[in-house]
Each structure stands twice: as C-alpha cells, then as structure tokens.
Amino acid sequence: MQHAVGAPLPPPHQPGHAAAAWMSQHQHPQAPTPPGPPPIPHTPPAPGWTAPAPQAGPPHAGPPPAVPSHAGPSPAAPPQAAPPRDATGHIQLPPGGPVAVPTPPHTGHGTGNATLAVLLIGPAGAGKTTVARHWARNRQVPTAHISLDDVREWVCAGFADPQDGWNDQSEAQYRLARRTCGFAARNFLANGISCILDDAVFPDRPVVGLGGWKRHVGPGLLPVVLLPGLEIVLERNAERTGNRRLSDEEVAGIHGRMAGWYGSGLPIIDNSTYDVETTARVLDDILARSIASPPAY
C-alpha cells in the first residue's frame, strides 16, 4: 500500500478495528461530526418556587481531574554518554606504545599463559605462516595470527603485485598493510588476546622493517627469525602457487639478505630439519627466554 508524500505511516497492527479506524480518519480528515440531539430549551421556574435544601450525607467523590489537553510531553530520559572515539571492542586502546614487555609466565616451560606480541621474520618459503598459525592454535590462552600477505591482498582492484616489478605503489601498499596489521595487533592485545605477525623484514632496512613494526605495535614486540637453508627455501617456494610464488633468483636474493640477521642479537631458528610441530615448540621456548631477557634490537 502506498501513502502520499508527507502522510504519517500507519501504526502497528493491533487487534480489533484500530487500524481500520486510523485509516478512516486518515482518508477523511475534514469530515464533519454528525449532529447530536437538539439542545433542550431553558424554562424559567414558576413564581414562588424554591429549591429544596440539600440532604446531609457523605460528600460525593467525583472523578479525578482530567489532565489538560495542552499539557506538554513528559520529560525525556537523559541521553546516554557516547562511547569514546578511541574505544575498539569493549576496552579502550591504550595511548602510545601499548605493548609492554610481558612478565615471565608462571609455568615451568614455554610461554604458558603470557599475553605477548610476536613478529616472525623469514624469507618466502621459510614456513612463517604455517608455523605462526600452528603456534597460535595450540596456545593455552587466546592468540591471533595476523598475516601481512593476507592483509596486503585485501586490495582487489589495483593490487600492486611485486612480481610485476617493485615500484612506489607496491611499496605504499606494503606500508599500508603493515600499519593495518599493527593496529589489529594493538586491538587484540588491548582486549587480552596475544598475537603473532609474520613478515619478511630485511636486516639492511631496520628503520623501515623492525623499527616500523615497533612503532606500529609497541616496544614489547618480540621478534624471532625463521631461517632454514637455501635448498629448503627453494623447495618450499616451488610448492607455492599464485603471486606468492617467487622465482628462484628472487628467493636466493632474499635468503642472502636474511642472513644478515646472524650476529644481530635476534634469536634465529634453523628449521631445515624440523617439522611444523617441532618448530612451533622451539619457537615457544625461545619466546619464553625472550620474555625473561628481551633481545636488544
């Protein structure tokens, strides 16, 4: 049913004829009221007539006074305070660097129930994403895995694929993805959920890589390098598909640059002979030691 422009919407359907009555009033808003009975003429009393005296008795309680029709509406309830602009979820994000160095866990081994942020570094084909997801799924406390490549590929139209050549657009999309991952990590951590991020951070660009992640996430970020041998990396890269598979020359070049992490003070895991479960267990033990004695980087 269509209504004229500016006409009020019909009220909700109610039992009886409420809706029909509303429609009748709406369709004939100017209909005159039907005439009532003719007024009774006033007859004056006869000469010498006096009104009888009122009889004694309890006063008659009349109906309660009617509320004047011109009375204003009842005062409205006070408005509720709007949530703070910086609040995400149900906990407000801390200002500045929100990730402090976590306290050592109370368990005898591993990270236990500690809430922490981890950055897993390594070349393409090192197994970062697989190890990070396995470690996050098998912790005793809620833990999130944030993959830089997954966030970077949120861009559908206009995606800058590094395989087509490294340029300003691909560099800008990498920076945007890192900031997005950093904000997501802060959000999870502020709500008590640990997180692990994975990225190919180069040691010859510490300001852009490691320093950028510290600015995005916080000073308590714990970096660990995952660096198997070149043959293993080439073999695993050959099994990749889509734009995540690189040429052998690119893999070899990236692996050579990653070797610069040796001597940097960061913990390094050579998982050439480890399966995923073993690598995740070694990662957890290294993180427990990093909590007790944070690496200098």
Secondary structure as UniProt FT lines:
FT   TURN            5..6
FT   TURN            16..17
FT   HELIX           18..27
FT   TURN            29..30
FT   TURN            47..48
FT   TURN            69..70
FT   TURN            85..86
FT   STRAND          87..88
FT   TURN            89..90
FT   STRAND          91..92
FT   TURN            112..113
FT   STRAND          117..121
FT   TURN            124..125
FT   HELIX           128..137
FT   STRAND          143..147
FT   HELIX           148..152
FT   TURN            153..154
FT   TURN            157..158
FT   HELIX           162..164
FT   HELIX           168..190
FT   TURN            191..192
FT   STRAND          194..199
FT   TURN            203..204
FT   TURN            206..209
FT   HELIX           210..217
FT   TURN            219..220
FT   STRAND          222..226
FT   HELIX           230..238
FT   HELIX           242..244
FT   HELIX           248..258
FT   HELIX           259..261
FT   TURN            262..263
FT   STRAND          268..269
FT   TURN            272..273
FT   HELIX           276..292
//
